[in-house]
Amino acid sequence: MNLTLNEFAGAVLRLAVWLVLLTLLFVPLERWFGARHAPRPRPERRRELRHDLVYYVISSLVPVVVLSVPTALLAVAAAHVVPAALHTAVAGLPVAARIALAFLVGEIGFYWGHRLSHEIPWLWRFHALHHGTAHMHFLANTRTHPVDMVITRLFGLVPLYLLGLAGPSVAGSAAPALLLIVGQLWGFFIHANVRWRLGPLEWIVTTPAFHHWHHTRQGHINRNYASTLPVLDRLFGSHYLPRHWPDAYGTDTPLADTVLGQLLDPLAPPRKS
């Protein structure tokens, strides 16, 4: 029990340290290089900040706990279902090639998990929360329902285990852990209120300009699903990146005013129209 409490305390401490570092990095950048939002009532700003902090904790702790069991079962199942020759062939690749392949396969999985969360109505009920913010900022990255997080991440992780790019060992768990960490850190950047255009780099990696159009109210919410590789949107016909920036963000899907309501509403039966 002491070990468990110590691990929990260590996780909370790491979250606090990361929050301080992210705040020190992004708040000045958003102040200097971001769009000036229309002033909002102070109670509304305080409520949004409280919600952001709650979702920051939830999105950091819940997936680790919830995903541990299904990924362990997935690793065991993959070892029995997938031909051993495939895993042997993948294991024989150079380390750099395995890392690159794991990144590409995981990103394709994340892309389709994200896209289906828009196209399948019952998944959208959970994902709509992520589009609820009317002002883009770095902490909007963590405004996500736990069910949405778990489903999307499993889309990226399942192919890694099936192809032998991840496994039950410590070494085998490195690829999915690294993929999730890199994706989470890059997610803070592409959600940030930082109006930079990166020229040719926008063909290679996602940027705030790219992802902000995904959060717009202007008819492009079903575009730009990729988390880091915009070429996936070009390949699957969902890319959109004009030279100008969106004027309004958010979703028309009704959301509860409280965090508890936002977490519970998608679990209830759909209301009849």
C-alpha positions in Angstrom: 0.0 0.0 0.0 2.9 2.4 0.8 4.4 1.7 -2.6 1.0 2.4 -4.3 0.6 5.7 -2.3 4.2 6.7 -3.1 3.6 6.0 -6.8 0.4 8.0 -6.8 2.1 10.9 -5.0 5.0 10.7 -7.5 2.5 10.9 -10.4 0.7 13.9 -8.9 4.1 15.6 -8.4 5.1 15.0 -12.0 1.8 16.4 -13.2 2.3 19.5 -11.1 5.8 20.0 -12.4 4.7 19.5 -16.0 1.8 22.0 -15.5 4.2 24.6 -14.2 6.6 24.1 -17.1 3.8 24.1 -19.7 2.4 27.3 -18.2 5.8 29.0 -18.2 6.2 28.1 -21.9 2.8 28.6 -23.4 1.3 31.5 -21.5 3.9 34.0 -22.7 3.8 32.6 -26.2 0.0 32.9 -26.3 0.2 36.4 -24.9 2.8 37.6 -27.4 1.8 35.6 -30.6 -1.9 34.7 -30.1 -5.1 36.2 -31.2 -6.8 38.7 -28.9 -10.1 37.1 -27.8 -13.1 39.1 -26.9 -13.3 39.7 -23.2 -15.5 37.3 -21.2 -17.1 37.6 -17.8 -14.7 36.8 -15.0 -16.9 33.9 -13.6 -16.9 32.3 -17.0 -13.1 32.5 -17.3 -12.6 31.1 -13.8 -15.0 28.2 -14.6 -13.1 27.4 -17.8 -9.8 27.4 -15.9 -11.2 25.1 -13.3 -12.4 22.7 -15.9 -9.1 22.8 -17.8 -7.2 21.8 -14.6 -9.6 19.0 -13.9 -9.3 17.6 -17.4 -5.5 18.0 -17.3 -5.5 15.6 -14.3 -8.0 13.3 -15.7 -6.4 13.0 -19.1 -3.0 12.4 -17.5 -4.0 9.7 -14.9 -7.1 7.9 -16.2 -5.7 6.5 -19.4 -2.7 5.0 -17.6 -4.9 3.2 -15.2 -7.7 2.2 -17.7 -5.4 1.1 -20.5 -3.1 -1.0 -18.4 -5.4 -4.0 -18.4 -6.6 -4.0 -22.1 -3.0 -3.5 -23.3 -1.7 -6.4 -21.2 -4.5 -8.6 -22.6 -3.8 -7.4 -26.0 -0.1 -8.2 -25.8 -0.9 -11.8 -24.7 -3.6 -12.2 -27.3 -1.3 -10.9 -30.1 1.4 -13.4 -29.1 -1.1 -16.3 -29.7 -2.9 -14.9 -32.7 -0.3 -13.3 -34.9 2.1 -15.7 -36.7 5.5 -15.9 -34.9 7.2 -15.3 -38.2 5.8 -11.8 -38.5 7.0 -10.9 -35.0 10.4 -12.4 -35.8 10.7 -10.4 -39.0 9.8 -7.2 -37.3 12.2 -7.9 -34.4 15.0 -8.3 -37.0 14.6 -4.8 -38.3 17.1 -2.1 -37.2 16.0 -0.2 -34.1 15.6 3.0 -36.1 13.4 1.3 -38.6 11.2 -0.3 -35.9 10.8 3.1 -34.2 9.8 4.8 -37.5 7.4 2.0 -38.4 5.8 2.1 -34.9 5.4 5.8 -35.2 3.8 5.6 -38.7 1.5 2.7 -37.8 0.4 4.3 -34.6 -0.3 7.6 -36.3 -2.5 5.9 -38.9 -4.4 4.2 -36.1 -4.9 7.4 -34.2 -6.0 9.1 -37.4 -8.8 6.6 -38.0 -9.7 6.5 -34.3 -10.1 10.3 -34.4 -12.0 10.3 -37.7 -14.4 7.6 -36.6 -15.1 9.6 -33.4 -16.6 12.2 -35.7 -18.4 10.0 -38.1 -20.0 7.5 -35.6 -22.7 9.2 -33.6 -22.2 7.4 -30.3 -18.5 8.1 -30.4 -19.1 11.7 -31.2 -21.2 12.0 -28.0 -17.9 11.5 -26.1 -15.6 13.4 -28.5 -17.8 16.5 -28.7 -16.4 17.5 -25.3 -13.0 18.1 -26.9 -14.6 20.6 -29.2 -16.4 22.5 -26.5 -13.9 25.2 -26.0 -14.7 28.5 -27.7 -11.1 29.8 -27.4 -8.1 27.7 -28.5 -5.3 27.5 -25.9 -2.7 24.9 -24.9 -4.8 23.3 -22.2 -7.6 22.6 -24.6 -5.5 19.6 -25.6 -6.6 17.8 -22.4 -10.3 18.7 -22.5 -11.3 15.1 -23.4 -13.7 12.5 -22.1 -11.9 9.4 -20.7 -13.9 7.1 -23.0 -12.9 9.1 -26.0 -9.2 9.0 -24.9 -9.2 5.2 -24.4 -10.9 4.4 -27.7 -8.7 6.7 -29.8 -5.6 5.4 -28.1 -6.5 1.8 -28.6 -6.9 2.5 -32.3 -3.2 3.5 -32.3 -2.0 0.8 -30.0 -3.7 -2.3 -31.3 -1.8 -2.4 -34.6 1.5 -2.0 -32.8 0.8 -5.2 -30.8 -0.5 -7.1 -33.7 2.6 -6.3 -35.8 5.0 -7.1 -33.0 6.1 -3.4 -32.7 5.0 -3.5 -29.0 4.9 -6.4 -26.5 4.5 -7.3 -22.8 8.2 -6.8 -22.0 9.7 -3.5 -20.7 11.4 -3.1 -24.1 8.2 -3.9 -25.9 6.2 -1.2 -24.0 8.7 1.5 -24.9 7.2 2.2 -28.4 3.6 2.8 -27.3 4.8 4.8 -24.3 7.0 7.0 -26.4 4.3 7.4 -29.1 1.8 8.6 -26.5 4.2 11.0 -24.8 5.3 12.6 -28.0 1.7 12.9 -29.2 0.6 14.4 -25.9 3.4 17.0 -25.9 2.8 17.9 -29.5 -0.9 18.2 -28.8 -0.3 21.1 -26.4 1.5 23.0 -29.2 -1.1 22.5 -31.9 -3.9 23.5 -29.6 -2.1 26.6 -28.4 -3.2 30.1 -29.3 0.0 30.7 -31.3 -0.6 32.2 -34.7 2.6 31.0 -36.4 2.8 29.7 -40.0 5.7 27.4 -40.5 6.0 27.4 -44.3 7.2 24.1 -45.9 7.2 22.4 -42.5 3.4 22.4 -42.6 3.6 19.6 -45.2 5.6 17.5 -42.8 4.1 18.1 -39.3 0.8 19.3 -38.0 0.8 22.9 -36.7 -1.6 25.2 -34.8 -2.9 26.6 -38.1 -3.6 23.1 -39.3 -5.4 21.9 -36.1 -7.3 25.1 -35.4 -9.3 24.5 -38.5 -10.4 21.2 -37.0 -11.9 23.1 -34.1 -13.7 25.7 -36.1 -17.4 26.3 -36.3 -17.0 27.3 -40.0 -17.8 23.9 -41.6 -14.4 22.3 -41.4 -14.7 20.3 -38.1 -14.5 17.1 -40.1 -11.1 18.0 -41.5 -7.5 17.7 -40.3 -7.7 14.6 -38.1 -4.0 13.8 -38.0 -2.2 14.4 -34.7 1.3 14.8 -36.2 1.4 13.8 -39.9 -0.7 16.0 -42.1 0.1 13.7 -45.1 -2.5 11.3 -43.7 -5.2 13.9 -44.3 -4.0 14.5 -47.8 -3.9 10.8 -48.4 -7.5 10.2 -47.1 -9.0 13.4 -48.5 -9.6 15.3 -45.3 -6.9 18.0 -45.5 -7.8 21.7 -45.3 -5.3 24.5 -44.7 -6.0 28.0 -46.2 -3.8 31.0 -45.6 -6.2 32.7 -43.2 -7.3 31.6 -39.7 -10.7 30.6 -38.4 -13.0 33.2 -36.9 -14.9 31.1 -34.4 -14.3 27.8 -32.5 -16.5 25.4 -30.6 -19.4 23.0 -31.3 -23.1 23.2 -31.7 -23.5 20.0 -29.7 -25.0 20.9 -26.3 -22.7 20.3 -23.4 -23.3 20.4 -19.6 -22.0 23.3 -17.6 -20.3 21.1 -15.0 -17.4 18.6 -15.4 -19.5 15.9 -13.8 -22.3 16.5 -16.2 -19.9 16.5 -19.2 -18.6 13.2 -18.1 -21.9 11.5 -17.4 -24.2 12.9 -20.1 -22.6 10.8 -23.0 -23.1 7.7 -20.9 -26.9 8.3 -20.6 -29.3 7.0 -23.4 -29.7 9.6 -26.2 -32.5 12.0 -25.7 -35.4 11.5 -28.1 -36.0 14.5 -30.4 
